[in-house]
Amino acid sequence: GKDVKTLFRNTVALTAPPVLADVNGDGTAELVCGDASGAVSVLGRDGKVLWRFPGGSDHSPVVATPLVEDLDHDGRAEILLPGTDHFLLCLRPRL
């Protein structure tokens, strides 16, 4: 309808709710999401992939909403994801 506008489409196969967070420190939130292969993607406002952790057979599926926080207070965000393999994955995107 006239009240809804599609801003972008992306083919990320989500297996858990995504989260909005300022990953690159520019003051604008990016979309952080994970999929069944264990891949983690950071999408910009236009839906383009800014950064991607490939996941694969060594990683469990992303089944929980990612937590984004600057854990070591260096001005760069880390992404935390619990896995079904009983590990906690901590990623630092290079954006």
PADREN-930522 format. One record per atom (N, C-alpha, C, CB): x, y, z; residue in three letters. Coordinates in steps of 0.001 Angstrom, whole numbers, plus 500000, padded with zeros to 6 digits. Atoms other than C-alpha are relative to their C-alpha. Glycine has a CB too. Example, Ala and Ser with C-alpha at 12.3 -4.5 7.8 and 13.67 -1.06 7.14 Angstrom:
500890498810500000Ala 512300495500507800Ala 500900501200500000Ala 499008500027501246Ala 499180498810499940Ser 513670498940507140Ser 499230501090500730Ser 500414500462498585Ser 
***
This chain:
500802498829500000Gly 500000500000500000Gly 500855501249500000Gly 499082499990501168Gly 499325498710500038Lys 500879503643500109Lys 500755500314501289Lys 498999501086499725Lys 499357499712498724Asp 501954503561503774Asp 501266499184500239Asp 499034499752501113Asp 498851500877499808Val 504677500930503315Val 500930500118498803Val 499552498532500203Val 498999499924501058Lys 507906501240501338Lys 501102498996500312Lys 500577501449499864Lys 498896500936499840Thr 510477498471500844Thr 501300500762499805Thr 499889498809498998Thr 498725499291500091Leu 513911499925501569Leu 501078499160499339Leu 500459500422501376Leu 499065500909500650Phe 515934496862500540Phe 499560498571500236Phe 501436500220500515Phe 500178501445499832Arg 515877493093500153Arg 501385499378500028Arg 499113499378498850Arg 498740500713499932Asn 518663490703501041Asn 499689498527500169Asn 500896500528501159Asn 500256501441499981Thr 519005486931500806Thr 500583499299501224Thr 500561499372498755Thr 499509500628498774Val 520395486333504318Val 498892499112500559Val 500449501075501053Val 500989500951499481Ala 518606483202505597Ala 500049500025501526Ala 500265498553499457Ala 499964499808498553Leu 517903484281509166Leu 499508498773500758Leu 499165501204500383Leu 500433501074499106Thr 517677481638511901Thr 499775500523501415Thr 501032498868500016Thr 500212499344498706Ala 517478484095514815Ala 499692501467499720Ala 501259499847500951Ala 500298498581500210Pro 516216487647515252Pro 501284500818499837Pro 499171500549501173Pro 498837499123500160Pro 518691490252513963Pro 499973501107501052Pro 500034500610498575Pro 499921498878499067Val 519806493259515996Val 500549501222499266Val 500892499645501231Val 499460498740500504Leu 520403496908515140Leu 501029500512500994Leu 498870501054499770Leu 498944499485499136Ala 523681498265516509Ala 501007500764499149Ala 500695498849500785Ala 498954499243500687Asp 526364500769515572Asp 501298499213500099Asp 500164501436500610Asp 498841500890499981Val 529076498262514700Val 501285500743499639Val 499785498835499038Val 498784499340500479Asn 531505500597512929Asn 500273501355500653Asn 499914500180498520Asn 499747498776499257Gly 531217503580515288Gly 499717501292499265Gly 501381500011500428Gly 500293498786500773Asp 529825506021512718Asp 498743500723500472Asp 499853499652498541Asp 501203499368499477Gly 526731506873514771Gly 498713499520499360Gly 500102501459499832Gly 501169500555500679Thr 524364504944512475Thr 499956498496500240Thr 500033500316498473Thr 500139501434499718Ala 523005501490513312Ala 500092499167498728Ala 498672499724500704Ala 499965501016501045Glu 523825498520511104Glu 499137498824500470Glu 501480499542499688Glu 500788501187499685Leu 521808495279510955Leu 500953498816500110Leu 498895499740498917Leu 499133501155499761Val 523638492276512457Val 499115498766500046Val 500830500156501328Val 500836501200500064Cys 522239488844511618Cys 500852498767499734Cys 498924500146498910Cys 499320501266500198Gly 523236485191511546Gly 499100499015499286Gly 500460499426501329Gly 500792500976500742Asp 522151482129509602Asp 500316498567500426Asp 500241500160498507Asp 499894501418499647Ala 521956478331509710Ala 501407499442499816Ala 499032499195499171Ala 498643500496500224Ser 525541477893508450Ser 500983500515501044Ser 500475500393498619Ser 499114499377499030Gly 526953479939511333Gly 500592501302499504Gly 501100499060500361Gly 499510498732500546Ala 527664482910509082Ala 499355501167500736Ala 499711500093498482Ala 500488498774499377Val 527282486386510574Val 500242501131499013Val 500708500277501383Val 499892498893500946Ser 526600489423508395Ser 499657501314500676Ser 499087499773498793Ser 500322498634499599Val 526622493160509045Val 499542500710498735Val 501237500737500681Val 500578499333501166Leu 524337495014506634Leu 499888501492500258Leu 498617499410499658Leu 500143498552499912Gly 524364498739505940Gly 498562500430499803Gly 500885500679498980Gly 501355499446500132Arg 521344501023505663Arg 499358499668498667Arg 500034501498500176Arg 500529500321501324Asp 520991500116501985Asp 499850498498499783Asp 500900500581498930Asp 500137501445500098Gly 521001496358502690Gly 501228499289499471Gly 498853499675499140Gly 498771500623500504Lys 524483495761501270Lys 500813499435501160Lys 500846501020499196Lys 499167500643498985Val 526777493422503181Val 501287500813500167Val 500321498515499608Val 498788499239499694Leu 529496495504504864Leu 501123499092500486Leu 499703501065501051Leu 499035500948499445Trp 531193492555506555Trp 499288498676500188Trp 500608500514501352Trp 500607501324499838Arg 530638488812506736Arg 501025499035500574Arg 499452499470498648Arg 499238501123499469Phe 532019486007508887Phe 499416498765499339Phe 499934499917501590Phe 500555501047500864Pro 531684482922506658Pro 499313498827500680Pro 501062499474499181Pro 500633501176499395Gly 530651480292509201Gly 500524498736499340Gly 498458500075499875Gly 499599501239500652Gly 530709476820507669Gly 499888498808500921Gly 501406500112499492Gly 500189501268499300Ser 530988473244508880Ser 500595499986501408Ser 500606498888499195Ser 499399499960498664Asp 533159474130511915Asp 499204500844500990Asp 501406500533499909Asp 500757499081499146His 530524476514513303His 498550499554500099His 500079501440499459His 501399500367499807Ser 527110475877514782Ser 499098501098499447Ser 499698499751501497Ser 500938498992500505Pro 524014477651513439Pro 499815501136501002Pro 498645499357499684Pro 500324498868499135Val 523209481088514790Val 498543499837500411Val 500251501389499277Val 501360500273499518Val 520164480433516973Val 499523501030501017Val 499938498615500616Val 500380498957499044Ala 520102483527519194Ala 500352501365499421Ala 500707499786501372Ala 499712498637500433Thr 520063487268518668Thr 501428500373500383Thr 498993500996500620Thr 498639499581499666Pro 523636488580518432Pro 500000501127501036Pro 500740500451498736Pro 499774498905499055Leu 524876490816521249Leu 501171500808499459Leu 500284499469501470Leu 498948499130500525Val 526913493797520045Val 500401500976501099Val 499526500763498713Val 499511499159498902Glu 529084495596522586Glu 501503500214499829Glu 499687499351501391Glu 498564499722499981Asp 532508497231522856Asp 500559499445501308Asp 500295501545499858Asp 499597500695498775Leu 533846494728525379Leu 501299500525500597Leu 500144498534499724Leu 498699499568499489Asp 537401496054525642Asp 500185501521499960Asp 501102499337499206Asp 500012498532499969His 536491499766525354His 501066500623499096His 500201500485501423His 499042499446500958Asp 538689500344522302Asp 499313500798498889Asp 500829498878499389Asp 500742499242501004Gly 535949502112520317Gly 499473499160498859Gly 500860501068499450Gly 500481500904501052Arg 535192499053518156Arg 499126498926500631Arg 501191499354499221Arg 500960500965499456Ala 532242496754518703Ala 500420498564499715Ala 498612500254499425Ala 499869501438500199Glu 532489493009519166Glu 498593499415499893Glu 500812499327501168Glu 501278500699500163Ile 529701490586518204Ile 500115498670500729Ile 499635499790498476Ile 500013501240499222Leu 528897487778520656Leu 498820499138499585Leu 499941500300501513Leu 501038500948500399Leu 526962484681519644Leu 500174498692500744Leu 500031499759498485Leu 499932501331499408Pro 526175481585521696Pro 499710498963498922Pro 499001499862501185Pro 500219501048500992Gly 526361478376519693Gly 499370498766500608Gly 501301499630499335Gly 500572501261499538Thr 524555475064519935Thr 501091498990500340Thr 499064499423498942Thr 498867500879499701Asp 528042473512520259Asp 500621500316501365Asp 501062500124498906Asp 499578499633498645His 528389475004523803His 501185500964500027His 500355498756500772His 498953498990500059Phe 530862477671522663Phe 499371501378499855Phe 500974499718498836Phe 500396498612500203Leu 530558481452522749Leu 500965500587498979Leu 500011500820501353Leu 499197499433501073Leu 531796483074519553Leu 500066501510500191Leu 499415499637498602Leu 499802498553499896Cys 533262486587519840Cys 500722500460498739Cys 500814500384501296Cys 499459499528501275Leu 533872488377516534Leu 500261501496500067Leu 499037499674498839Leu 499717498571500113Arg 535473491757515826Arg 500023500349498509Arg 501368500377500703Arg 500067499636501420Pro 534338493043512423Pro 501040501052499634Pro 498607500513499652Pro 499066499011500548Arg 536860494963510333Arg 499228500853499017Arg 501242499320499312Arg 500789499106500854Leu 534773497818508975Leu 500709501309499799Leu 498621500246500594Leu 
***
